[in-house]
Amino acid sequence: MDPQADPFDERCAITVLRSRASLPQQLADDLRARIKAREWAPGERLPTEAELVAEYGLSRATVRQSIKDLAGQGLVVVRRGLGTFMAQHREIHAGMQELTSISATIAEMGFTPSMRYRRRTIRDATDDELAMFNLDPGARVLDIQRKILADDTVVAYSYDILPRWVFPDDFRAGHLRGSVFGYLADHDGPRPTRAVATVHAVRSDVVGWDDDAGEDNLYVLLDQLQFDDRGRPFMHSRSFFLEGEFNFTVIRTH
């Protein structure tokens, strides 16, 4: 395949008082940090509800909700009458409604994110891209192809297009080495506040590349256009998540 081609405790209680996050969210965040630090081994039992209540100085209801959140992410398994245990095999879970970078999601789940670029090119925008981003004729875009890894395992391939105006005047394609959102945040670029996305199941032998690309891989394609706080479209992403490596959840309410 042509690489240029495009295939389509009290401590916690004090912290909570200083934060806008809810008590269960604060506790879940702290427990996630401890999980990320490998405080508990796979299959090991976590402290009991009573122990967490005593350690953090929070209510039993708060502890239960936090544990429920961690279980929903696949980090822990709750066994009735036995306790809460670390999952034997960690998987990456993300809420379909969450507007966060892939790298941030991977890190939150306790994995080490990294990426390898196949392509970083500043080029003239196509007619479709001019229309998509409301650009003037002759405008340029950054065209990115990259694979995203968690603990050195490929979990997604992403094809991204961003208008050149998004980046500083002295920007060069090679300056981008990690998370796009992270780079923009560090350089006063636009930040995502809304996205319009579609989801598709895709079976393809041309999405991925290198030795880890199978002949007939199954992907979950998240095709989305990101908007900033001024309503400007600034990033179009087609991220192909390998089935079984990256799992999405959808929160539905009445």
C-alpha positions in Angstrom: 0.0 0.0 0.0 1.2 3.5 -0.9 2.0 5.2 2.5 0.7 8.4 1.0 -2.7 6.9 0.1 -5.8 7.2 2.2 -8.0 4.1 2.4 -11.1 5.9 3.6 -9.2 9.4 53.3 -9.2 12.8 54.9 -6.7 13.6 52.3 -9.3 12.8 49.7 -12.0 14.7 51.5 -9.9 17.8 51.6 -9.2 17.4 47.9 -12.9 17.0 47.2 -13.7 20.3 49.0 -11.4 22.1 46.7 -12.7 20.5 43.5 -15.8 20.7 41.4 -15.7 17.0 40.8 -18.2 14.8 42.7 -17.1 12.8 45.7 -17.4 9.4 43.8 -15.4 10.8 40.9 -12.7 12.1 43.2 -12.4 8.8 44.9 -12.5 6.9 41.6 -9.7 9.1 40.2 -7.5 8.5 43.2 -8.1 4.7 43.0 -7.3 4.8 39.3 -4.0 6.5 40.1 -3.2 3.8 42.6 -4.1 1.1 40.1 -1.9 2.8 37.5 1.0 2.8 40.0 0.6 -1.0 40.2 -0.3 -0.9 43.9 -2.4 -4.1 43.4 -1.4 -7.0 41.2 -3.9 -8.6 38.6 -6.4 -10.7 40.5 -5.5 -9.2 43.9 -8.3 -8.1 46.2 -8.6 -4.4 46.9 -9.4 -3.0 50.3 -12.9 -3.7 51.5 -15.7 -1.0 51.5 -15.2 -0.6 55.2 -11.5 -0.2 54.8 -11.9 2.4 52.1 -14.5 4.3 54.1 -12.0 4.4 57.0 -9.1 5.4 54.9 -10.8 8.2 53.0 -13.3 9.4 55.5 -16.1 9.1 53.0 -19.5 7.4 53.0 -20.2 3.8 52.1 -22.4 5.0 49.2 -19.6 7.1 47.8 -17.2 4.2 47.9 -19.7 1.9 46.3 -20.3 4.3 43.4 -16.6 4.7 42.8 -16.1 1.0 42.7 -19.0 0.7 40.3 -17.3 3.2 38.0 -14.0 1.3 38.1 -15.9 -2.0 37.4 -17.6 -0.3 34.4 -14.2 0.5 33.0 -13.1 -3.1 33.3 -10.4 -2.2 35.9 -11.8 -4.2 38.7 -14.3 -7.1 39.2 -16.8 -7.2 42.0 -17.6 -10.6 43.4 -20.6 -10.6 45.6 -19.8 -11.8 49.1 -16.1 -11.9 48.3 -15.0 -8.3 47.6 -13.5 -6.3 44.8 -10.6 -7.7 42.8 -8.2 -6.3 40.2 -9.1 -7.6 36.7 -6.9 -10.4 35.5 -6.7 -9.0 32.0 -6.9 -5.2 31.7 -8.7 -3.8 28.7 -9.1 -0.2 27.5 -12.6 1.1 28.0 -13.9 4.6 26.9 -17.3 6.2 27.0 -18.5 7.0 23.5 -19.7 10.4 24.8 -16.3 11.3 26.3 -14.4 14.0 24.4 -10.9 13.1 25.4 -7.7 12.2 23.5 -7.0 8.5 22.9 -3.6 8.9 24.7 -5.3 10.4 27.7 -7.8 7.5 27.8 -5.0 5.0 27.6 -3.1 6.6 30.4 -6.2 6.9 32.6 -6.6 3.1 32.3 -3.1 2.5 33.6 -1.3 1.8 30.3 1.6 3.7 28.8 0.5 5.5 25.6 2.7 6.0 22.7 2.4 6.5 18.9 4.4 6.0 15.8 3.8 8.3 12.8 3.7 7.0 9.3 3.0 10.4 7.8 3.2 14.0 8.9 2.7 16.3 5.9 1.6 19.9 5.4 -0.1 20.1 2.0 -2.7 22.0 0.1 -6.2 21.3 1.2 -8.5 19.4 -1.1 -11.9 21.0 -2.2 -13.7 18.8 0.4 -11.3 19.9 3.1 -11.8 23.6 2.2 -15.5 23.1 2.6 -15.3 21.0 5.8 -13.1 23.6 7.6 -14.5 26.7 6.0 -11.1 27.6 4.5 -10.2 30.0 1.8 -8.8 28.6 -1.5 -5.1 27.9 -1.2 -5.2 27.1 2.5 -3.1 24.3 3.8 -3.7 21.4 6.2 -1.6 19.0 8.3 -2.2 15.4 7.1 -1.3 12.8 9.8 -1.3 9.0 9.7 -0.3 7.3 13.0 -0.7 4.1 15.0 -1.5 4.4 18.7 -0.1 2.0 21.2 -0.8 1.0 24.8 2.1 -0.7 26.6 3.7 -1.3 23.1 0.5 -3.0 21.8 -1.2 -1.4 18.8 -4.8 -0.5 19.7 -5.7 2.0 16.9 -4.7 3.5 13.6 -5.7 7.2 13.2 -6.0 9.3 10.0 -6.2 13.0 11.0 -6.5 16.3 9.1 -6.1 19.7 10.7 -6.1 23.2 9.1 -2.7 24.9 9.2 -4.1 27.9 11.2 -4.5 25.6 14.2 -0.7 25.6 14.8 1.9 28.3 15.6 3.4 30.2 12.7 6.8 28.5 13.0 5.2 25.0 13.2 6.8 22.2 11.3 5.2 18.8 10.8 8.1 17.1 12.6 7.4 19.2 15.8 4.4 16.9 16.4 5.6 13.9 18.3 2.8 12.9 20.7 -0.8 13.7 21.4 -2.3 16.3 19.0 -4.6 17.6 21.8 -1.6 17.7 24.1 0.5 19.7 21.6 -2.4 22.2 21.0 -2.9 22.6 24.8 0.8 23.4 25.2 0.8 25.9 22.4 -2.4 27.8 23.1 -4.2 26.1 20.2 -7.9 25.3 20.0 -9.4 22.8 22.4 -12.3 20.5 21.6 -15.6 21.4 23.2 -17.9 19.5 20.8 -17.6 16.8 18.2 -19.9 15.3 15.6 -19.2 11.6 15.2 -20.3 8.5 13.4 -19.4 4.9 14.3 -18.9 2.0 11.9 -17.7 -1.6 11.9 -14.9 -2.0 9.3 -13.2 -5.1 8.1 -10.1 -4.2 6.1 -6.6 -5.3 5.2 -5.4 -1.8 4.2 -6.1 0.4 7.3 -3.1 -0.8 9.2 0.5 -1.1 8.2 3.8 -2.9 9.2 3.9 -6.4 10.6 1.1 -5.9 13.1 -1.5 -5.3 10.4 -3.5 -8.4 9.7 -4.9 -9.5 6.4 -8.5 -9.2 7.5 -8.7 -7.1 10.7 -11.9 -5.9 12.2 -12.0 -2.3 13.4 -14.4 0.1 15.1 -14.2 3.3 13.1 -14.9 6.5 15.0 -15.2 9.2 12.3 -15.5 12.6 13.9 -15.2 16.3 13.3 -14.0 18.4 16.3 -15.1 21.9 17.1 -13.6 24.5 19.4 -15.3 26.9 21.9 -15.9 29.3 19.0 -17.7 26.7 16.9 -14.8 26.4 14.5 -14.1 22.9 13.0 -10.5 22.2 13.5 -9.8 18.5 13.3 -11.2 15.6 11.3 -10.2 12.2 12.6 -10.9 8.7 11.4 -9.6 6.5 14.1 -9.8 2.7 13.5 -9.8 0.9 16.9 -8.8 -2.8 16.8 -11.7 -4.9 17.9 -11.0 -6.5 21.3 -8.2 -4.0 22.2 -10.2 -0.9 22.7 -13.8 -1.1 24.0 -16.4 1.6 24.0 -19.4 2.0 26.3 -22.5 4.1 25.7 -24.3 5.7 28.6 -28.1 5.8 28.1 -30.5 7.7 30.3 -34.3 8.0 30.4 
